[in-house]
């Protein structure tokens, strides 16, 4: 998969600490960015699973929505509130 290709899924909003408090996540690229740049802890099991899921979604070995689900589990692991946006 090209990194410029957007693999979208139902949007999820994370409530983070810091300047950009509300993060809107719509694509696998968004998942990867928030995990690498803004995640509060890089040693959780679900965090590692979410990183692997992003890589697998980029390689198209799993669907993009699986990366979203992994992100939600990682958010639960470190108690980051999240909610799904319904459009």
N, C-alpha and C positions, 0 to 999 in steps of 0.2 A: 504494500500500500504506500502511496506517496504521502509524505507528511503534510502536503498541501490539500489532501482530500479530507473532506469533513465527513466523519461517520457520526451522524446525529442520533440522538435518542431523546426520550422525554426529559425535559429540563428538570434539573434539581438545583435548589439554591442552598448554599451552605452559609451559616452564620459564623463567621470567623472573627478572631480578634485582629486588631490592627486597623490601618487606614482604610483598606478596602474590606469593610466589614461583611458585606453581602456579596458572595461570589456566585454568579450564575454559571452553571455547568451544563453545556449542551452537546459537547462532542468528546471523543476520546482525547483529543489534543487538550481540551480544557481540563480533563481529569489529570492528565500527565502534568500539566503546568501547575495546578494547585498542589499536587502531591510533592513535586520537586521544589517549588518555590515557597510555598506558604504553609506546609504541614507542620504542626507543632512538635511532632515526635517522629523520628525515622527508625524506630526499633520495634514497632508493633508487628505482630504476625499478620494482621489484616492489612496494614500499610504495605508490607512486602507483597502480599497477595494482590493488592490493587495495582502496584507497579507492574507485576508480572501480567496481570490481566490487560493493562494498557498495551504492553508489548505484544501480547497475543492478539489483541484487537487490531493493532497496526499491521500485524502479519496476516490478519484475516483468518486466524485459526479459531477464534471465538467471535460471536457477534458483539457489536459495540455496546449493546445494552448490558452485557456481562461485565464490562468495565465499569459501567454506571453502578451496577449492583455491588461490585467490589468496593467502589468508592464509598457507598453508603455504609457498608460493613466497617470500613476503616474509620469513617466518621463516628459511628457508634462506639468503636473501640476507644477513641479519645474524647468522647462526649461532645462532638461538634454537632450542634443542632442543624437539622436539614428539613426541607420540605419540598414536595413535588409541585411544580407549577402546571396547572391545567389551563390550556389555551382553547 
